[in-house]
Amino acid sequence: MISNSTIDKEYKITNNYKSFLEIFSEVPEIGEILEKSKSVEEAREKLFEFCKELEWKVRSGNIKFKNEIDRWLSLKSIEIFLNIISKHNEKLSGFSTLEYLWKAYKGYEDVLKEIEEGFIEEFRHLFMAMTGKANYSLGFLGERLLDEGVEFIDFSKIKGREAGIARSNFLDKVYEIMREYISKYPSGLDKRIILKRKKNKEILEDFFGITDDEWFNYKWQFKNVIKGKKGLEILKELREETNFKISDEDLELIEECIKNGIPFGITPYYLHLFDFENPYVEDLPVRRQVIPPKWYVKKMIEHKEDRSTFFDFMGEHDTSPCDLITRRYVTIAIIKPYESCPQICVYCQRNWMVQDFDEKAFKGWDKVEKALDWFAEHESMIEILITGGDPFSLSDKAIERMLNRISEMDHVIGVRFGTRTIVTVPMRITDELVEILGNYKKSLMISTHVESCYEITPEVKEAVKKLGEKNIKVYNQHVFHKYVSRRFENVALRISLKKAGIIPYYTFYPKGKIEHKDYLVPIARVVQEVKEEARLLPGSFRTDEPIFNVPRMGKNHLRGWQDRELIAIKPNGSRVYLMHPWEKGIYPTKLYTYEDVPIKEYLDSLKEIGENIEEYKTIWYYY
């Protein structure tokens, strides 16, 4: 008897082969080369010759394109294909994409079993781009405008006021579509959401038996962080006694965290941002901030004993010249006096370091003073970033003590605090703390971490206002993870940030750490967002820079293609990038090879949460 698994494998092979062969309809010459070549090396040479001939035809104007953008994309995609079949790049990536193409075309069953739809789709779109059939220049906004009957006007053919009015009317149509998408993401400054949170606060105050005075006291919030066994019981009781909804699965995962020493914590304030009655819809980004997915918990348990080294993606152990200090750059370094936060973000870069929120998280004045001695001895340090963990977990006196010590260092020009309390416990920004910060005579700024416009509340706005009155600027470092990566979601965030007085600073590609698989997005989506969505905002609203943090090296600017190369595509559809470090042009250093999230896998996950993935189809052409 033939088993079901055998039938499934045969079905996959047949289907894969059929789908695979179809992609060569755009460039049958490549298919012919693969078929006739007796070896991978023969195929490589002939494909190189074909690509060079095709490139010359494009550059000579012998191929007609709908527009110049499609012509430009054709040249770029030819370059990408040559990169992928490069012998040198195979050595760098440790993988031969060309060998998989050659074997798949010839019907090798072991290869056809292995390649996935993401691999096939990558080459389908690459071949379409090479032949000018991608239709990239129109994009989803252009298609929406066409669907709504908006006339595309050749503005070069009309002049003066007539042209001005026509262009203005057209841009109004673009804004209408933009506004439709932005409205999907309610801000915490919206009246409807404010009223919902007011009810949630009343429910929690009644549950804890407290008054407004206690609720708005950051010390009460710190003391009552929902963590450990007691926190788990609180969540269970809340579900039983109020309208607060949380699934059995979520509670079980939180319990696994507590049992296995995986940091977990939610401030009561942040809990009141949840949608109590309709979870994972409007409050999707908020819940995913703190409630760990199954994969994350599994991986953290697997590496319980070697967590501090295995999950140190950025290699901070190797960039620490002194306890509590991380240094990657010439004129700035990090000091981490407190190794926890009132609230733990699931995808925290330093989950290998972060511990439970209690007095043990403070590393002691001996270590802090020695770290400050190091800064005093290094005149290259013109700025100090105080982070952690969250330094605003410290007392006012401790913060003042550190600032007083730093103020004695003539070479230090600026101090920056990295804190999320503005979002998770905004009442921490007291008049007393603001006075201490405001009394620091040199430059002082704050970097915070707002993930969605749903987190921007009147309390956050008030905290930022207090700081602003002392001329302390607040900048946002946004982690562009899967649950905040939908069309125009980050645009909605930028608008809310500006309303609250926060300056967009960085948009970080989430760390490519294995335990954070559920949060990762393709690099192509970050670049697509900048080009197709953020670009519609005024320049002062999109001051954030898209960044990839290269392990042990530092920030790589995703806006510039010269900072990375696409060198391979794996059988599952993962793109392999060669990331160029910031040190390029300063001294010789190794490049970093990174295997990205398959675009197909990402689009499928968006589909699961209700997104129309047709609206993302130009993502394939951001290399």
VEXLO-506308 format. One record per residue (C-alpha): x, y, z. Coordinates in Angstrom, 3 decimals. Layout:
N
{node {X,Y,Z}}
...
This chain:
623
{node {0.000,0.000,0.000}}
{node {1.273,3.469,-0.894}}
{node {1.285,5.772,2.156}}
{node {-0.362,9.197,2.211}}
{node {3.030,10.803,2.858}}
{node {4.391,9.242,-0.347}}
{node {1.408,10.528,-2.331}}
{node {1.867,13.990,-0.789}}
{node {5.560,14.018,-1.739}}
{node {4.831,12.961,-5.303}}
{node {2.082,15.578,-5.561}}
{node {4.487,18.256,-4.281}}
{node {7.171,17.212,-6.757}}
{node {4.740,17.270,-9.698}}
{node {3.240,20.595,-8.671}}
{node {6.602,22.175,-7.912}}
{node {7.983,21.107,-11.268}}
{node {4.975,22.438,-13.147}}
{node {5.034,25.786,-11.270}}
{node {8.782,26.009,-11.637}}
{node {8.763,25.528,-15.400}}
{node {6.039,28.156,-15.814}}
{node {8.292,30.963,-14.566}}
{node {10.554,30.582,-17.617}}
{node {7.782,31.648,-19.978}}
{node {9.028,35.225,-19.470}}
{node {12.629,34.319,-20.341}}
{node {12.604,31.027,-22.269}}
{node {16.288,31.575,-23.134}}
{node {17.244,30.926,-19.490}}
{node {15.227,27.727,-19.491}}
{node {16.921,26.570,-22.696}}
{node {20.366,27.274,-21.234}}
{node {19.581,25.276,-18.094}}
{node {18.178,22.399,-20.160}}
{node {21.079,22.176,-22.631}}
{node {23.933,22.769,-20.178}}
{node {25.658,19.563,-19.113}}
{node {26.979,21.099,-15.899}}
{node {26.344,23.958,-13.508}}
{node {29.553,25.640,-14.651}}
{node {28.512,25.484,-18.308}}
{node {25.147,26.983,-17.353}}
{node {26.890,29.725,-15.387}}
{node {29.011,30.817,-18.365}}
{node {26.112,30.775,-20.825}}
{node {23.790,32.624,-18.433}}
{node {26.454,35.278,-17.932}}
{node {26.712,35.740,-21.698}}
{node {22.926,35.874,-22.050}}
{node {22.580,38.502,-19.292}}
{node {25.293,40.678,-20.797}}
{node {23.614,40.527,-24.204}}
{node {20.234,41.324,-22.631}}
{node {21.724,44.231,-20.680}}
{node {23.275,45.648,-23.858}}
{node {19.937,45.398,-25.695}}
{node {18.274,47.318,-22.866}}
{node {21.009,49.963,-22.764}}
{node {20.987,50.287,-26.573}}
{node {17.253,50.906,-26.630}}
{node {16.570,47.742,-28.652}}
{node {13.889,46.607,-26.181}}
{node {10.744,48.678,-25.798}}
{node {9.446,49.317,-22.259}}
{node {6.209,50.894,-21.107}}
{node {8.214,53.524,-19.259}}
{node {11.695,54.408,-18.039}}
{node {11.062,52.967,-14.565}}
{node {10.513,49.481,-15.986}}
{node {13.676,49.906,-18.038}}
{node {15.632,50.884,-14.928}}
{node {14.212,47.902,-13.001}}
{node {15.176,45.584,-15.863}}
{node {18.817,46.651,-15.565}}
{node {18.741,46.329,-11.773}}
{node {17.210,42.836,-11.890}}
{node {19.755,41.654,-14.470}}
{node {22.454,42.815,-12.056}}
{node {20.745,40.894,-9.230}}
{node {20.548,37.707,-11.301}}
{node {24.250,37.970,-12.144}}
{node {24.965,38.445,-8.454}}
{node {22.998,35.315,-7.601}}
{node {24.803,33.101,-10.127}}
{node {28.226,34.483,-9.181}}
{node {30.772,31.844,-8.146}}
{node {32.290,34.253,-5.647}}
{node {28.925,34.956,-4.004}}
{node {28.295,31.226,-3.702}}
{node {31.421,30.994,-1.563}}
{node {30.279,33.909,0.577}}
{node {26.777,32.514,1.115}}
{node {27.881,28.883,1.357}}
{node {25.129,27.965,-1.074}}
{node {24.614,27.671,-4.848}}
{node {21.281,29.025,-6.007}}
{node {22.285,28.256,-9.579}}
{node {22.784,24.585,-8.781}}
{node {19.205,24.450,-7.465}}
{node {17.897,26.183,-10.600}}
{node {19.826,23.814,-12.876}}
{node {18.813,20.650,-11.010}}
{node {15.187,21.729,-10.618}}
{node {14.900,22.438,-14.335}}
{node {16.259,18.989,-15.092}}
{node {13.704,17.430,-12.734}}
{node {15.939,16.266,-9.872}}
{node {13.416,14.949,-7.354}}
{node {15.520,15.659,-4.257}}
{node {15.688,19.328,-5.255}}
{node {12.024,19.560,-6.266}}
{node {11.109,18.170,-2.844}}
{node {13.142,20.884,-1.183}}
{node {12.262,24.053,-3.074}}
{node {9.211,25.922,-1.833}}
{node {6.770,28.329,-3.396}}
{node {8.769,31.271,-2.065}}
{node {11.756,30.221,-4.182}}
{node {9.613,29.904,-7.297}}
{node {7.912,33.260,-6.688}}
{node {11.241,35.027,-6.226}}
{node {12.370,33.951,-9.692}}
{node {8.975,34.516,-11.273}}
{node {9.172,38.173,-10.259}}
{node {12.869,38.492,-11.004}}
{node {12.356,37.221,-14.559}}
{node {9.357,39.528,-15.028}}
{node {11.489,42.460,-13.939}}
{node {14.353,41.465,-16.262}}
{node {11.996,41.519,-19.252}}
{node {10.185,44.742,-18.279}}
{node {6.903,43.035,-17.376}}
{node {6.846,43.765,-13.649}}
{node {4.574,46.812,-13.978}}
{node {6.400,48.110,-10.913}}
{node {5.948,51.795,-11.725}}
{node {2.185,51.734,-11.139}}
{node {2.130,50.059,-7.718}}
{node {-0.897,49.466,-5.529}}
{node {-1.729,53.166,-5.177}}
{node {-1.730,53.613,-8.930}}
{node {-3.991,50.608,-9.361}}
{node {-6.374,51.932,-6.713}}
{node {-6.547,55.255,-8.538}}
{node {-7.287,53.475,-11.824}}
{node {-9.971,51.331,-10.164}}
{node {-11.664,54.489,-8.902}}
{node {-11.632,56.046,-12.355}}
{node {-9.059,58.737,-11.601}}
{node {-7.591,60.089,-14.823}}
{node {-3.788,60.077,-15.089}}
{node {-2.839,63.450,-16.488}}
{node {0.315,64.243,-18.430}}
{node {1.184,67.394,-16.496}}
{node {3.882,68.308,-19.015}}
{node {1.139,69.116,-21.524}}
{node {-0.708,71.702,-19.441}}
{node {0.645,74.885,-17.911}}
{node {-0.003,77.555,-15.309}}
{node {-3.037,77.625,-13.022}}
{node {-4.749,74.898,-15.041}}
{node {-1.829,72.563,-14.324}}
{node {-1.712,73.609,-10.656}}
{node {-5.406,72.912,-10.089}}
{node {-5.250,69.600,-11.966}}
{node {-2.249,68.432,-9.956}}
{node {-3.820,69.539,-6.672}}
{node {-7.041,67.665,-7.462}}
{node {-5.047,64.553,-8.333}}
{node {-3.062,64.727,-5.079}}
{node {-6.322,65.074,-3.138}}
{node {-7.401,61.747,-4.638}}
{node {-4.128,60.173,-3.507}}
{node {-4.705,61.550,-0.001}}
{node {-8.224,60.095,0.121}}
{node {-6.788,56.612,-0.416}}
{node {-3.994,57.298,2.053}}
{node {-6.516,58.472,4.675}}
{node {-8.604,55.335,4.153}}
{node {-5.627,53.175,5.140}}
{node {-4.530,55.382,8.027}}
{node {-8.038,55.212,9.505}}
{node {-7.594,51.460,10.004}}
{node {-5.192,52.216,12.838}}
{node {-6.843,54.170,15.657}}
{node {-4.657,56.417,17.752}}
{node {-4.746,56.498,21.520}}
{node {-5.549,60.202,21.087}}
{node {-8.867,59.402,19.353}}
{node {-11.903,60.220,21.521}}
{node {-13.349,56.722,21.083}}
{node {-10.135,55.089,22.298}}
{node {-9.719,57.572,25.162}}
{node {-13.215,56.677,26.435}}
{node {-12.468,52.955,26.092}}
{node {-9.234,53.328,28.100}}
{node {-11.059,55.382,30.741}}
{node {-13.421,52.441,31.319}}
{node {-10.487,50.030,31.405}}
{node {-8.746,52.188,34.012}}
{node {-11.875,52.244,36.170}}
{node {-12.115,48.458,35.918}}
{node {-8.489,48.049,36.981}}
{node {-8.737,50.606,39.771}}
{node {-11.758,48.768,41.138}}
{node {-9.980,45.424,40.754}}
{node {-6.850,46.621,42.607}}
{node {-8.871,48.672,45.092}}
{node {-7.030,51.932,44.389}}
{node {-7.738,55.582,43.630}}
{node {-6.640,57.831,40.761}}
{node {-3.862,59.169,42.981}}
{node {-2.329,55.715,43.244}}
{node {-2.910,54.909,39.576}}
{node {-1.025,58.026,38.491}}
{node {1.807,57.374,40.935}}
{node {4.661,55.684,39.097}}
{node {5.846,54.021,42.308}}
{node {2.513,52.211,42.574}}
{node {2.825,51.183,38.916}}
{node {6.379,49.895,39.507}}
{node {5.354,48.034,42.648}}
{node {2.422,46.364,40.901}}
{node {4.022,45.259,37.647}}
{node {2.166,42.130,36.545}}
{node {4.911,39.509,36.738}}
{node {5.720,36.143,38.254}}
{node {3.156,33.746,39.753}}
{node {1.251,36.610,41.346}}
{node {0.967,38.384,37.995}}
{node {-0.342,35.236,36.335}}
{node {-3.014,34.909,39.020}}
{node {-3.971,38.558,38.524}}
{node {-4.536,37.975,34.793}}
{node {-6.649,34.889,35.542}}
{node {-8.707,36.731,38.154}}
{node {-9.190,39.680,35.824}}
{node {-10.581,37.323,33.207}}
{node {-12.967,35.749,35.714}}
{node {-14.137,38.927,37.434}}
{node {-14.216,41.512,34.620}}
{node {-14.731,41.816,30.864}}
{node {-10.988,41.345,30.272}}
{node {-10.372,38.662,27.646}}
{node {-7.217,36.600,27.405}}
{node {-6.987,33.116,25.910}}
{node {-6.011,29.919,27.713}}
{node {-3.108,29.583,25.273}}
{node {-1.750,33.030,26.159}}
{node {-2.003,32.267,29.876}}
{node {-0.246,28.935,29.387}}
{node {2.600,30.608,27.496}}
{node {2.987,33.246,30.210}}
{node {3.047,30.450,32.794}}
{node {5.829,28.697,30.831}}
{node {7.807,31.956,30.884}}
{node {7.453,32.251,34.640}}
{node {8.394,28.594,35.234}}
{node {11.518,28.857,33.076}}
{node {12.833,32.243,34.107}}
{node {11.945,33.962,30.845}}
{node {11.502,37.679,31.615}}
{node {7.853,38.750,31.559}}
{node {6.150,41.873,32.863}}
{node {3.306,44.284,32.074}}
{node {2.624,47.528,33.889}}
{node {-1.012,48.063,34.966}}
{node {-0.981,51.246,32.873}}
{node {0.057,49.370,29.734}}
{node {-2.528,46.668,30.457}}
{node {-5.256,49.308,30.293}}
{node {-4.216,49.985,26.665}}
{node {-5.468,46.503,25.726}}
{node {-8.863,46.150,24.112}}
{node {-10.455,44.120,26.900}}
{node {-13.349,42.758,24.830}}
{node {-11.917,42.282,21.332}}
{node {-8.326,41.029,21.567}}
{node {-5.772,40.986,18.725}}
{node {-7.707,43.318,16.452}}
{node {-7.084,47.002,17.194}}
{node {-4.757,46.079,20.047}}
{node {-2.743,43.553,18.022}}
{node {0.545,45.522,18.295}}
{node {0.008,46.151,22.015}}
{node {-0.639,42.524,22.953}}
{node {2.209,41.308,20.761}}
{node {4.539,43.656,22.630}}
{node {4.253,41.633,25.807}}
{node {2.493,38.301,25.279}}
{node {5.065,35.823,23.975}}
{node {4.296,33.537,21.009}}
{node {4.850,29.789,21.257}}
{node {8.015,29.705,19.132}}
{node {9.721,32.342,21.290}}
{node {8.967,30.476,24.518}}
{node {10.149,27.191,22.992}}
{node {13.488,28.642,21.897}}
{node {14.092,30.465,25.161}}
{node {13.508,27.208,27.069}}
{node {15.790,25.250,24.731}}
{node {18.600,27.687,25.483}}
{node {17.872,28.236,29.144}}
{node {21.440,27.391,30.145}}
{node {23.315,29.299,27.426}}
{node {20.867,32.187,26.985}}
{node {23.390,34.927,27.746}}
{node {25.610,33.908,24.828}}
{node {23.271,32.183,22.352}}
{node {20.845,35.115,22.066}}
{node {23.485,37.856,22.055}}
{node {22.851,38.586,18.376}}
{node {24.729,41.871,18.454}}
{node {27.804,40.378,20.109}}
{node {27.731,42.727,23.088}}
{node {29.991,40.382,25.035}}
{node {32.640,41.129,22.412}}
{node {32.119,44.903,22.311}}
{node {32.344,45.566,26.047}}
{node {35.616,47.175,27.162}}
{node {34.342,47.390,30.751}}
{node {31.411,45.992,32.770}}
{node {28.097,47.696,31.863}}
{node {29.565,49.320,28.721}}
{node {28.983,48.497,25.048}}
{node {31.044,50.347,22.437}}
{node {30.728,50.006,18.660}}
{node {31.352,53.533,17.475}}
{node {34.027,56.210,17.606}}
{node {32.395,58.929,19.726}}
{node {29.552,57.282,21.672}}
{node {29.133,54.270,23.941}}
{node {26.378,52.714,26.051}}
{node {26.194,52.325,29.818}}
{node {23.641,49.880,31.263}}
{node {23.194,50.520,34.994}}
{node {19.861,48.702,35.303}}
{node {19.258,45.375,33.559}}
{node {15.477,45.237,33.508}}
{node {12.404,47.293,32.589}}
{node {9.019,47.851,34.225}}
{node {7.685,46.152,31.125}}
{node {9.402,43.495,29.049}}
{node {9.138,43.645,25.242}}
{node {9.033,40.115,23.810}}
{node {11.415,40.901,20.965}}
{node {13.943,42.756,23.126}}
{node {17.444,42.841,21.642}}
{node {18.868,42.206,25.109}}
{node {16.579,39.368,26.183}}
{node {19.777,37.470,26.995}}
{node {20.558,40.086,29.649}}
{node {17.199,41.376,30.901}}
{node {16.037,39.911,34.193}}
{node {12.984,40.300,36.401}}
{node {12.044,43.828,37.424}}
{node {13.344,44.147,40.984}}
{node {16.190,45.609,43.019}}
{node {18.621,42.908,41.783}}
{node {18.504,44.438,38.298}}
{node {20.580,47.414,39.519}}
{node {24.220,46.465,39.053}}
{node {25.520,48.367,42.088}}
{node {27.371,51.650,42.465}}
{node {30.807,50.012,42.392}}
{node {30.260,48.833,38.822}}
{node {28.462,52.016,37.767}}
{node {31.253,54.236,39.099}}
{node {33.926,52.125,37.391}}
{node {32.004,52.390,34.124}}
{node {31.770,56.174,34.565}}
{node {35.517,56.226,35.281}}
{node {36.015,54.587,31.889}}
{node {34.008,57.360,30.203}}
{node {36.000,59.979,32.102}}
{node {39.237,58.453,30.819}}
{node {38.147,58.340,27.153}}
{node {38.012,61.794,25.568}}
{node {36.565,60.278,22.387}}
{node {33.254,59.862,24.226}}
{node {31.397,63.021,23.314}}
{node {28.007,61.400,23.998}}
{node {26.886,58.804,26.548}}
{node {23.785,56.696,26.008}}
{node {22.314,55.575,29.331}}
{node {20.135,52.586,28.603}}
{node {19.752,49.003,29.754}}
{node {17.146,47.786,30.665}}
{node {15.430,51.043,31.432}}
{node {17.433,53.673,33.346}}
{node {14.245,55.457,34.416}}
{node {13.638,52.404,36.599}}
{node {16.248,54.018,38.861}}
{node {15.354,56.510,41.542}}
{node {15.566,60.249,40.950}}
{node {18.581,60.405,43.271}}
{node {20.420,57.710,41.292}}
{node {19.738,59.475,37.984}}
{node {20.880,62.789,39.451}}
{node {24.044,61.177,40.827}}
{node {24.975,59.822,37.409}}
{node {24.278,63.140,35.681}}
{node {26.339,65.049,38.254}}
{node {29.267,62.733,37.640}}
{node {28.972,63.061,33.844}}
{node {28.705,66.860,34.086}}
{node {32.282,66.853,35.437}}
{node {33.562,65.329,32.172}}
{node {34.482,68.269,29.942}}
{node {34.728,66.153,26.790}}
{node {31.171,64.795,27.093}}
{node {28.865,67.086,25.137}}
{node {25.606,65.138,25.239}}
{node {23.710,62.583,27.288}}
{node {20.949,60.438,25.908}}
{node {18.538,58.309,27.930}}
{node {17.018,55.238,26.287}}
{node {13.718,54.671,28.063}}
{node {10.330,53.218,27.301}}
{node {8.686,54.461,30.496}}
{node {7.224,57.348,28.480}}
{node {5.036,54.695,26.821}}
{node {4.702,52.019,29.507}}
{node {4.584,54.201,32.655}}
{node {4.252,57.819,31.465}}
{node {3.571,58.953,35.040}}
{node {7.276,58.262,35.668}}
{node {7.950,61.625,34.004}}
{node {7.289,63.582,37.196}}
{node {7.916,67.266,37.779}}
{node {10.805,66.254,40.050}}
{node {12.460,64.071,37.403}}
{node {12.003,66.735,34.726}}
{node {13.621,69.283,37.046}}
{node {16.669,67.012,37.505}}
{node {16.979,66.426,33.763}}
{node {16.424,70.102,33.013}}
{node {19.182,71.139,35.436}}
{node {21.782,69.218,33.451}}
{node {23.722,72.009,31.790}}
{node {24.783,70.210,28.630}}
{node {22.792,68.634,25.793}}
{node {20.256,66.038,26.984}}
{node {17.770,64.083,24.901}}
{node {15.572,61.013,25.258}}
{node {15.125,58.063,22.908}}
{node {11.919,56.166,23.430}}
{node {10.255,53.248,21.723}}
{node {6.688,53.734,20.444}}
{node {5.529,50.872,18.240}}
{node {2.056,51.928,17.148}}
{node {-0.236,54.933,17.200}}
{node {-2.445,52.885,19.537}}
{node {0.204,53.480,22.244}}
{node {0.117,57.282,21.940}}
{node {-2.194,58.498,24.718}}
{node {-2.968,61.829,26.407}}
{node {-0.648,60.662,29.232}}
{node {2.203,60.126,26.774}}
{node {1.552,63.520,25.218}}
{node {1.593,65.177,28.652}}
{node {4.886,63.487,29.575}}
{node {6.507,64.720,26.347}}
{node {5.101,68.205,26.925}}
{node {6.702,68.357,30.392}}
{node {10.065,67.413,28.936}}
{node {9.658,69.869,26.077}}
{node {9.139,72.731,28.520}}
{node {12.716,72.065,29.680}}
{node {13.874,71.907,26.053}}
{node {14.385,68.130,26.261}}
{node {13.631,66.533,22.892}}
{node {12.125,63.049,22.647}}
{node {13.035,60.849,19.669}}
{node {11.424,57.589,18.621}}
{node {13.178,54.342,17.720}}
{node {10.589,52.187,16.012}}
{node {11.052,48.442,15.549}}
{node {9.354,47.584,12.275}}
{node {8.206,44.079,13.172}}
{node {5.501,42.001,11.526}}
{node {2.634,43.167,13.726}}
{node {3.220,46.849,12.902}}
{node {4.174,46.460,9.260}}
{node {0.857,46.689,7.428}}
{node {0.201,49.229,4.681}}
{node {0.388,52.782,6.113}}
{node {0.575,51.541,9.720}}
{node {3.891,53.272,10.263}}
{node {2.563,56.394,8.549}}
{node {-0.259,56.478,11.102}}
{node {2.381,56.129,13.827}}
{node {4.488,59.005,12.488}}
{node {1.443,61.282,12.427}}
{node {0.576,60.413,16.035}}
{node {4.193,60.871,17.101}}
{node {4.175,64.395,15.697}}
{node {0.885,65.137,17.482}}
{node {2.498,64.049,20.737}}
{node {5.672,66.055,20.097}}
{node {7.941,63.041,19.491}}
{node {10.466,63.147,16.642}}
{node {10.746,60.053,14.377}}
{node {14.412,58.980,14.620}}
{node {15.077,55.359,13.576}}
{node {13.011,52.620,11.991}}
{node {14.846,49.457,12.935}}
{node {14.707,46.230,11.038}}
{node {13.923,43.756,13.865}}
{node {16.913,41.741,14.971}}
{node {17.213,38.568,12.896}}
{node {17.317,36.380,15.975}}
{node {15.981,32.844,15.743}}
{node {13.706,33.219,18.783}}
{node {12.035,36.258,17.208}}
{node {10.995,34.483,14.025}}
{node {7.338,35.458,14.474}}
{node {8.254,39.155,14.473}}
{node {10.603,39.353,11.519}}
{node {9.818,41.015,8.199}}
{node {11.724,40.937,4.907}}
{node {14.178,43.781,4.382}}
{node {12.229,44.463,1.174}}
{node {9.157,45.450,3.211}}
{node {11.072,48.065,5.206}}
{node {12.371,49.652,1.999}}
{node {8.956,49.399,0.332}}
{node {7.357,51.227,3.273}}
{node {9.840,54.090,3.030}}
{node {9.362,54.488,-0.724}}
{node {5.636,53.880,-1.169}}
{node {4.097,55.084,2.109}}
{node {6.384,57.306,4.187}}
{node {7.239,59.294,1.048}}
{node {3.700,60.698,0.989}}
{node {4.273,62.500,4.308}}
{node {5.977,65.893,4.730}}
{node {9.724,65.600,5.237}}
{node {9.492,66.654,8.883}}
{node {7.210,63.660,9.574}}
{node {9.556,61.082,8.039}}
{node {12.846,62.003,9.642}}
{node {13.361,58.395,10.719}}
{node {16.129,56.414,9.043}}
{node {15.574,52.719,8.161}}
{node {18.347,50.714,9.805}}
{node {19.690,47.159,9.983}}
{node {21.966,46.508,12.963}}
{node {24.856,44.355,11.776}}
{node {26.018,42.017,14.570}}
{node {29.246,43.149,16.254}}
{node {29.439,46.075,13.839}}
{node {26.498,48.451,14.002}}
{node {23.980,50.317,11.918}}
{node {23.579,49.657,8.210}}
{node {21.415,52.163,6.319}}
{node {18.732,50.276,4.401}}
{node {17.812,53.325,2.367}}
{node {21.037,52.959,0.400}}
{node {21.415,49.907,-1.846}}
{node {25.175,50.378,-1.716}}
{node {25.072,49.082,1.875}}
{node {23.913,45.580,0.951}}
{node {24.005,43.029,-1.866}}
{node {21.540,40.252,-2.653}}
{node {23.799,37.258,-3.296}}
{node {21.602,34.128,-3.093}}
{node {18.079,32.757,-2.789}}
{node {17.596,29.680,-0.622}}
{node {15.146,26.834,-1.480}}
{node {12.591,28.196,1.030}}
{node {12.650,31.594,-0.696}}
{node {14.968,33.327,1.781}}
{node {17.119,36.030,0.271}}
{node {20.725,36.012,1.402}}
{node {22.263,39.455,1.769}}
{node {25.822,40.577,2.166}}
{node {25.623,43.483,4.595}}
{node {28.279,46.177,4.372}}
{node {29.408,47.590,7.741}}
{node {29.539,51.267,8.669}}
{node {33.326,50.933,8.912}}
{node {33.541,50.615,5.113}}
{node {35.916,53.319,3.948}}
{node {37.532,53.612,7.365}}
{node {39.392,50.323,7.737}}
{node {39.240,46.791,6.277}}
{node {36.650,44.616,7.970}}
{node {34.609,41.524,7.188}}
{node {31.147,41.797,5.698}}
{node {28.155,40.044,7.271}}
{node {26.005,37.411,5.553}}
{node {22.344,37.509,6.543}}
{node {19.540,35.121,5.594}}
{node {16.297,37.089,5.395}}
{node {12.673,36.107,5.972}}
{node {11.076,34.661,2.809}}
{node {8.784,37.243,1.234}}
{node {6.165,34.583,0.485}}
{node {6.133,33.483,4.123}}
{node {5.678,37.079,5.253}}
{node {2.849,37.727,2.790}}
{node {1.091,34.531,3.909}}
{node {1.266,35.699,7.528}}
{node {-0.258,39.053,6.537}}
{node {-3.055,37.201,4.786}}
{node {-3.767,35.318,8.019}}
{node {-4.454,38.606,9.816}}
{node {-6.781,39.843,7.082}}
{node {-4.499,41.783,4.735}}
{node {-4.993,41.855,0.967}}
{node {-1.546,40.731,-0.154}}
{node {-2.159,41.994,-3.697}}
{node {-1.550,45.437,-2.225}}
{node {2.021,44.421,-1.379}}
{node {3.023,42.895,-4.716}}
{node {5.746,45.425,-5.560}}
{node {7.652,44.115,-2.517}}
{node {9.375,41.585,-4.805}}
{node {11.177,44.399,-6.635}}
{node {12.890,45.917,-3.604}}
{node {16.249,44.194,-3.521}}
